[in-house]
Amino acid sequence: MDAEKAIINRKSIRAFKKQIPSDEDLLDIVKIAQKSPSWINSQPVRIFIAKGDKLDAMRKEHKSINENPDVHTRSDLKFTPIREWDIESQNNMHNKRKADLSMFGNKFDEMKQVQSDNLFDAPAVAYITLPNNYTEWSLYDAGAMSEALMIAAQDKGIDSMPAFEFVKYPDRLRDNLGVRNRSFVLGIGLGYRDENNPINQIEGKRMSVNEVAKIIK
Ligand SMILES: Cc1cc2nc3c(=O)[nH]c(=O)nc-3n(C[C@H](O)[C@H](O)[C@H](O)COP(=O)(O)O)c2cc1C
């Protein structure tokens, strides 16, 4: 598969099959993603991959926390309500919501909640972390490495799901994974898409290239 195909074929997968990617493939994907650039080659990202019994226990706990009305999200990166984003981003988010509702009707929210509670049934989750005193430039590095990781996975036929959902309760992640002094930026579910689950028909439409890029000569 060439780079363009891997990039185009990647999409967010919200329901995975039970088949588990091998440790060798997972480490190989990270090794390839390590080729992404970072500020003065600082390489600030550390990745913790949960799978097997560990992830199953975390999945159960995640569902029970999500169902507890007294516990609220406390992500390490600030959660910004939609109304506080720039207006064009708000419009894109509203358009996505409209498209999702027109595809699935009013059962959409429930379908999505079930999958979110179950961590999308992902058989492996890569947690992208930075040191607690990370700089804004390191957030760039974490994003670049995350995309490289998902494209390297796609190249091996492994699907992915980048999600805030995975890092909603970072204190629990620190305990469960034995991680200290690091901030959880994002979780990436890894596995094989369940073609039979309609939730995977969700599409993320893109703006036209002329709206996002200008060549100035
Ligand atoms: C930082 C980040 C956080 C995300 N968090 C979630 C999430 O919590 N739940 C979810 O269903 N999708 C989440 N997504 C997936 C986006 O909705 C998705 O990338 C976007 O709609 C474009 O669709 P595509 O990835 O299928 O191309 C997240 C994506 C990113 C980059």
The ligand as a Gaussian input file, in Angstrom:
#p B3LYP/6-31G(d) Opt

LIG

0 1
 C       -8.180000      14.654000      19.088000
 C       -9.347000      13.833000      18.610000
 C      -10.294000      13.398000      19.518000
 C      -11.383000      12.636000      19.084000
 N      -12.274000      12.166000      20.005000
 C      -13.323000      11.404000      19.607000
 C      -14.220000      10.851000      20.573000
 O      -14.050000      10.991000      21.786000
 N      -15.275000      10.122000      20.111000
 C      -15.486000       9.910000      18.781000
 O      -16.470000       9.250000      18.427000
 N      -14.641000      10.417000      17.831000
 C      -13.557000      11.128000      18.219000
 N      -12.652000      11.606000      17.284000
 C      -12.805000      11.245000      15.869000
 C      -13.295000      12.420000      15.007000
 O      -14.678000      12.591000      15.207000
 C      -12.980000      12.092000      13.529000
 O      -11.591000      12.068000      13.364000
 C      -13.571000      13.116000      12.557000
 O      -14.972000      13.097000      12.614000
 C      -13.135000      12.829000      11.115000
 O      -13.529000      11.526000      10.726000
 P      -12.493000      10.414000      10.261000
 O      -11.428000      10.277000      11.333000
 O      -13.317000       9.154000      10.135000
 O      -11.889000      10.840000       8.977000
 C      -11.540000      12.335000      17.698000
 C      -10.555000      12.776000      16.801000
 C       -9.473000      13.496000      17.243000
 C       -8.415000      13.905000      16.244000

